[in-house]
Amino acid sequence: MRRAVILGVSAVLAAGALTAPAAAYAPDPVSDDYQAAAGAAVAAEQAAAADLKFGACPAGTRLKAPIQCGRVEVPVDYAQPQGAKIRLLVSRLKASGPASARQGALLFNPGGPGGSGLWFPRLGQADIPAPTRQIWAASARAYDMVGFDPRGVGYSAPISCVKPSQYQHAPTPDPRHPTAKVKARERAAAKARAAGCLKRSGALLGHMTTEDLARDLDVIRAALHEPKLNYFGVSYGTYLGAVYAHMFPSHVRRMVFDSVVNPDPRGIWYGANLEQDIAFEKRWADWRAWAARHNKVYRLGSTPARVMASFNKAMRKLAKHPAGGKVGPGELHAQAVQAAYYDPQWVPFAYQLSRFLHGDAKPLTAAATPDPGSAKNDENSEAVYLAVQCGDASWPRDWQTWERDNSRLAKKYPFETWSNAWLNLPCASWPVHSSHPVDVRVPHGAGLPPVLIVQSERDAATPYAGALELHHRLAGSRLITEVGRGSHGLISFRNRCLNDRVDRYLLTGRTDSHDVRCAGHPLPVPAGAQGARDANAGRWY
């Protein structure tokens, strides 16, 4: 999930903390979409019969030999498998171990929705940094590491909602306490964005649901001549994998779900985004407490409250005088959100904030100024995010519901609430038909082998309740919990308790006989007098 608790969807609803349209929370009807199911089977058969050719990857991917790329054809509409087609770009690095040890292809999705996974095979190459290489070494020996651009993303029939040249706006205001004027402006912008999605994306916009993506995943499996799917999903990638497991349980060999989206259909997606707002407030508090413990390094305050005062002071200063003309309160807030996602960002964010407050804006300006070179990919990613989430389920169409629910939450959880609302508000004006959420359930006897779920307790983007819910819904699954931590995407950290179990599962299919709780990985530690590790820290991918 792109934005971001502990409470589950049902608990939040019972407490009256949010409301949503009845359609969004109605039980998923028993599927009678036989045409789409039959079309998926036809598309998989055609992909298996086709000669999938791998060769050099497009120059823009920056993927070089021995990584290769190929294209897999899928229907735009699975109910009409002989109709319009698009081609998905797939990347592959062959297993580095002996042929006798090869276990097939391991497909990967990094989440979003809207994230590209083409880079995944890079993790199996010898020239990447040692910590990452060690984490993926066993898998790279046993599996062909396979990434792909999902439909609508990057090199796979990309969709768009606005011209990339018009996508970035900076500096932007503090999103935490919007005025009536700001709300009116955001409502108008959301309506325009939804209309732009239809204008610029065409017929594909109506076929961007998670079910469509899951069918694509099965076609890729067939094109690779894999009898069953090995899959690793992170964040939204866990929901994609869960829907696949629901639709194709007997096609699964092994699955790892890392940082889990709550699959409860009552929360897809309006309620889930409101849940994020609660969880992000807790995670923001984690960072402030950490910064207070390192006050001697950063001088942001010796208590969480004083750290908050320092942050608010910086927000006020940037509102009056944006750093470098492009970094305002909204850009500083975006940096804070990244710190709430990933604790490797704690050190660089503290350093940037500290230096700004002590007269040096250069680190913050370098980190937070929008990059025009990324505008095209960023806009495409957001377009896919909207297309999938708005298409998966009905959203409230009336502004009064959004106003009531977000105003209520923002009183106690202001950090991310309104920013999250503005990201998703185009769904209130979505111009194509929305589907019903999939009621993911795979009981014993359905053919699904044991799957592995890994989750941190304080993850804000995908709160812990989601892992418990998926665990309950997938019979035979096993859950590994990282205790007391909240980073998103746990496989990126060298936590032997967790990583060794993931390796064992991928190599042997074995899980523990019971769920496991692992002590958390070490929290970041400032390095040097200024804690200037920002050049080496960042998102795990």
Long-range contacts (C-beta under 8 A, 24 or more apart in sequence): 1-111, 1-112, 1-235, 1-236, 1-261, 1-272, 1-273, 1-276, 1-461, 1-462, 2-112, 2-113, 2-114, 2-381, 2-382, 2-385, 2-423, 3-273, 3-276, 3-337, 3-416, 3-419, 3-420, 3-423, 3-424, 3-461, 4-276, 4-277, 4-279, 4-280, 4-283, 4-337, 4-340, 4-341, 4-416, 4-420, 4-460, 4-461, 4-462, 5-275, 5-276, 5-278, 5-279, 5-282, 5-460, 5-463, 5-464, 5-465, 6-278, 6-279, 6-282, 6-463, 6-464, 6-465, 7-275, 7-278, 7-463, 7-465, 8-262, 8-264, 8-465, 8-468, 8-469, 9-262, 9-264, 9-266, 9-267, 9-271, 9-272, 9-275, 9-465, 9-469, 10-264, 10-266, 11-465, 12-271, 12-274, 12-275, 12-278, 13-266, 13-271, 17-274, 17-278, 17-408, 17-409, 18-271, 18-274, 18-405, 18-408, 18-409, 19-401, 19-404, 19-405, 20-266, 20-270, 20-271, 20-396, 20-401, 20-405, 21-270, 21-394, 21-395, 21-396, 21-397, 21-401, 23-393, 23-394, 23-436, 24-266, 24-268, 24-270, 24-271, 24-393, 24-394, 24-395, 24-396, 24-437, 25-265, 25-266, 25-267, 25-271, 26-265, 26-436, 27-265, 27-439, 28-265, 28-436, 28-437, 28-438, 28-439, 29-436, 33-79, 35-78, 35-79, 35-80, 36-78, 36-79, 36-211, 36-215, 37-78, 38-81, 39-75, 39-77, 39-78, 39-79, 39-80, 39-81, 39-215, 40-78, 40-81, 40-215, 40-218, 40-219, 42-81, 42-82, 43-74, 43-75, 43-78, 43-81, 43-215, 43-219, 44-218, 44-219, 44-221, 44-222, 45-222, 46-73, 46-81, 47-72, 47-73, 47-74, 47-219, 47-220, 47-222, 47-223, 48-222, 48-223, 48-225, 50-223, 52-90, 52-223, 52-224, 54-92, 57-91, 57-118, 58-89, 58-155, 60-155, 61-89, 61-91, 61-118, 61-119, 61-155, 63-91, 63-118, 63-119, 63-121, 63-122, 66-93, 66-94, 66-125, 67-91, 67-92, 67-93, 67-121, 67-122, 67-125, 68-92, 68-93, 69-118, 70-223, 72-148, 72-219, 72-220, 72-223, 74-151, 74-215, 74-216, 74-219, 76-203, 76-204, 76-207, 77-207, 78-207, 78-212, 78-215, 84-203, 86-151, 86-156, 86-157, 86-204, 87-156, 87-157, 88-148, 88-149, 88-150, 88-151, 88-156, 88-157, 88-216, 88-220, 89-118, 89-148, 89-149, 89-154, 89-155, 89-156, 90-146, 90-147, 90-148, 90-220, 90-223, 90-224, 91-117, 91-118, 91-119, 91-120, 91-121, 91-146, 91-147, 91-148, 92-121, 92-144, 92-145, 92-146, 92-147, 93-121, 93-122, 93-124, 93-125, 93-140, 93-144, 93-145, 94-144, 95-140, 95-141, 95-142, 95-143, 95-144, 95-145, 96-124, 96-140, 96-141, 97-141, 97-142, 101-141, 101-142, 102-142, 102-143, 102-144, 103-142, 103-143, 103-230, 103-506, 103-507, 104-143, 104-144, 104-226, 104-228, 104-230, 104-253, 105-143, 105-144, 105-145, 105-146, 105-221, 105-224, 105-226, 105-230, 106-139, 106-143, 106-144, 106-145, 106-146, 106-230, 106-231, 106-232, 106-506, 107-146, 107-147, 107-148, 107-217, 107-220, 107-221, 107-229, 107-230, 107-231, 107-232, 108-145, 108-146, 108-147, 108-231, 108-232, 108-233, 108-237, 109-148, 109-150, 109-217, 109-231, 109-232, 109-233, 109-234, 109-236, 109-237, 109-240, 109-241, 110-234, 110-235, 110-237, 110-541, 111-233, 111-234, 111-235, 111-236, 111-237, 111-238, 111-259, 112-153, 112-235, 112-236, 112-381, 112-384, 112-385, 112-388, 113-150, 113-210, 113-213, 113-236, 113-240, 113-384, 113-385, 113-387, 113-388, 113-389, 114-152, 114-153, 114-380, 114-381, 114-382, 114-383, 114-384, 114-385, 114-388, 115-153, 115-235, 115-236, 115-237, 115-381, 116-147, 116-149, 116-153, 116-154, 116-377, 116-381, 117-147, 117-148, 117-149, 117-150, 117-237, 118-147, 118-148, 118-149, 118-154, 118-155, 119-147, 119-541, 120-145, 120-146, 120-147, 121-145, 121-146, 121-147, 131-494, 132-492, 132-540, 134-494, 135-491, 135-492, 135-494, 135-499, 138-503, 138-506, 138-507, 139-503, 139-506, 139-507, 142-506, 142-507, 143-230, 143-506, 144-224, 146-220, 146-224, 148-220, 150-213, 150-216, 150-384, 151-204, 151-207, 151-208, 151-212, 151-213, 151-216, 152-201, 152-204, 152-208, 152-380, 152-383, 152-384, 152-387, 153-380, 153-381, 153-384, 154-377, 154-380, 157-204, 158-380, 159-197, 159-200, 159-201, 159-204, 159-205, 159-208, 159-380, 159-383, 159-384, 159-387, 160-196, 160-197, 160-200, 160-201, 160-379, 160-380, 160-383, 161-193, 161-194, 161-196, 161-197, 161-200, 161-201, 161-379, 161-382, 161-383, 161-386, 161-426, 162-193, 162-196, 162-200, 162-379, 164-375, 164-376, 164-378, 164-379, 164-380, 165-375, 167-375, 167-378, 167-379, 167-382, 168-370, 168-372, 168-375, 168-378, 170-322, 170-326, 170-327, 170-328, 170-330, 170-331, 170-369, 170-370, 171-318, 171-322, 171-325, 171-326, 171-327, 171-328, 171-329, 171-330, 171-331, 172-328, 172-329, 172-330, 172-331, 173-319, 173-328, 173-329, 173-330, 174-315, 174-319, 174-329, 174-330, 174-333, 175-329, 175-330, 175-333, 175-418, 175-419, 175-422, 176-333, 176-410, 176-414, 176-415, 176-417, 176-418, 176-419, 177-410, 177-414, 177-418, 178-418, 183-403, 186-422, 186-425, 187-399, 187-425, 189-422, 190-422, 190-425, 190-426, 190-428, 190-429, 191-426, 191-429, 193-386, 193-426, 194-386, 194-390, 194-426, 194-427, 194-428, 194-429, 194-430, 194-431, 195-429, 195-431, 197-383, 197-386, 197-387, 197-426, 197-431, 198-431, 198-432, 200-383, 201-383, 201-387, 205-387, 205-391, 205-431, 205-432, 206-391, 206-432, 206-433, 208-384, 208-387, 208-388, 208-391, 209-388, 209-391, 209-392, 209-435, 210-239, 210-240, 210-243, 210-388, 210-392, 210-438, 211-243, 211-247, 211-435, 211-438, 213-240, 213-243, 213-388, 214-240, 214-243, 214-244, 214-247, 214-248, 215-247, 217-244, 218-244, 218-247, 218-248, 218-251, 221-251, 227-253, 228-252, 228-253, 229-253, 229-255, 230-254, 230-255, 230-506, 231-255, 231-256, 232-256, 232-258, 232-491, 233-257, 233-258, 234-258, 234-259, 234-489, 234-491, 235-259, 235-261, 235-461, 235-462, 235-488, 235-489, 236-261, 236-388, 238-453, 238-462, 238-470, 239-263, 242-440, 242-470, 242-473, 242-474, 243-438, 243-440, 245-440, 245-442, 245-448, 245-451, 245-474, 246-438, 246-439, 246-440, 246-441, 246-442, 247-438, 249-442, 249-446, 249-447, 249-448, 250-446, 250-447, 250-448, 252-447, 252-448, 252-449, 252-451, 253-449, 253-509, 254-449, 254-451, 254-452, 254-505, 254-506, 254-509, 255-451, 255-452, 256-451, 256-452, 256-453, 256-454, 256-491, 256-502, 256-505, 256-506, 257-451, 257-452, 257-453, 257-454, 257-467, 257-470, 258-454, 258-455, 258-489, 258-490, 258-491, 259-454, 259-455, 259-456, 259-459, 259-461, 259-462, 259-488, 259-489, 259-490, 260-453, 260-455, 260-462, 260-466, 260-467, 260-469, 260-470, 261-462, 261-466, 261-470, 262-462, 262-463, 262-465, 262-466, 262-469, 262-470, 263-438, 263-440, 263-466, 263-469, 263-470, 263-473, 264-469, 265-393, 265-436, 265-437, 265-438, 265-439, 265-440, 266-437, 268-392, 268-393, 268-437, 268-438, 269-389, 269-392, 269-393, 269-395, 269-424, 269-427, 270-393, 270-395, 270-396, 270-424, 270-427, 272-466, 273-420, 273-421, 273-424, 274-405, 274-406, 274-409, 274-420, 275-463, 275-465, 276-416, 276-420, 276-460, 276-461, 276-463, 277-406, 277-409, 277-410, 277-413, 277-415, 277-416, 277-417, 277-420, 278-409, 278-413, 278-463, 279-458, 279-459, 279-460, 279-461, 279-463, 280-337, 280-340, 280-413, 280-415, 280-416, 280-420, 280-460, 280-461, 281-412, 281-413, 281-414, 281-415, 281-416, 282-458, 282-460, 282-486, 283-340, 283-458, 283-459, 283-460, 283-486, 284-336, 284-340, 284-415, 284-416, 286-340, 286-458, 286-486, 287-336, 287-339, 287-340, 287-343, 287-346, 287-349, 290-346, 290-523, 290-524, 291-346, 291-350, 294-350, 294-526, 294-531, 297-350, 297-354, 297-526, 297-529, 297-530, 297-531, 298-350, 298-351, 298-353, 298-354, 298-526, 298-531, 299-354, 299-357, 299-358, 300-350, 300-353, 300-354, 300-357, 310-353, 310-357, 311-336, 311-353, 313-357, 314-353, 314-356, 314-357, 317-356, 317-357, 323-356, 323-361, 323-364, 323-365, 323-368, 324-361, 324-365, 324-369, 326-365, 326-369, 326-370, 327-361, 327-364, 327-365, 327-368, 327-369, 331-368, 331-369, 331-370, 332-364, 332-368, 333-419, 334-368, 335-364, 335-367, 335-368, 336-415, 337-416, 337-419, 338-539, 340-415, 340-416, 340-460, 340-486, 341-460, 341-461, 341-487, 341-488, 341-539, 342-487, 342-488, 342-489, 342-538, 342-539, 342-540, 343-485, 343-486, 343-487, 343-523, 343-524, 344-487, 344-524, 344-537, 344-538, 344-539, 344-540, 345-537, 345-538, 345-539, 346-523, 346-524, 347-524, 347-525, 347-526, 347-527, 347-531, 347-533, 347-534, 347-537, 348-533, 348-534, 348-537, 348-538, 350-526, 350-531, 351-530, 351-531, 351-532, 351-533, 351-534, 352-534, 354-530, 354-531, 355-530, 363-532, 363-534, 367-534, 382-423, 385-423, 386-424, 386-426, 386-427, 386-430, 389-424, 389-427, 390-426, 390-427, 390-430, 390-434, 391-430, 391-432, 391-433, 391-434, 391-435, 392-434, 392-435, 392-437, 393-434, 393-435, 393-436, 393-437, 394-434, 394-436, 395-424, 395-427, 395-428, 395-430, 395-434, 396-428, 397-428, 397-429, 398-428, 399-428, 402-428, 416-460, 440-470, 440-473, 440-474, 441-473, 442-473, 442-474, 442-475, 443-475, 444-475, 444-476, 446-475, 448-474, 448-475, 448-476, 449-476, 449-509, 450-476, 450-477, 450-478, 450-509, 450-511, 451-476, 451-477, 451-478, 452-477, 452-478, 452-480, 452-501, 452-502, 452-505, 452-511, 453-477, 453-478, 453-479, 453-480, 454-479, 454-480, 454-481, 454-482, 454-490, 454-491, 454-498, 454-502, 455-479, 455-480, 455-481, 455-482, 455-490, 456-481, 456-482, 456-485, 456-486, 456-487, 456-488, 456-490, 456-520, 457-481, 457-482, 457-483, 457-484, 457-485, 457-486, 458-484, 458-485, 458-486, 459-486, 459-487, 459-488, 460-486, 460-488, 461-488, 462-488, 471-515, 478-511, 478-512, 478-514, 478-515, 478-516, 479-515, 479-516, 480-515, 480-516, 480-517, 480-518, 481-515, 481-516, 481-517, 481-518, 482-518, 482-519, 482-520, 482-521, 483-517, 483-518, 483-519, 483-520, 484-519, 484-520, 485-520, 485-521, 485-523, 487-521, 489-539, 489-540, 489-541, 491-540, 492-540, 492-541, 493-521, 493-540, 494-521, 495-520, 495-521
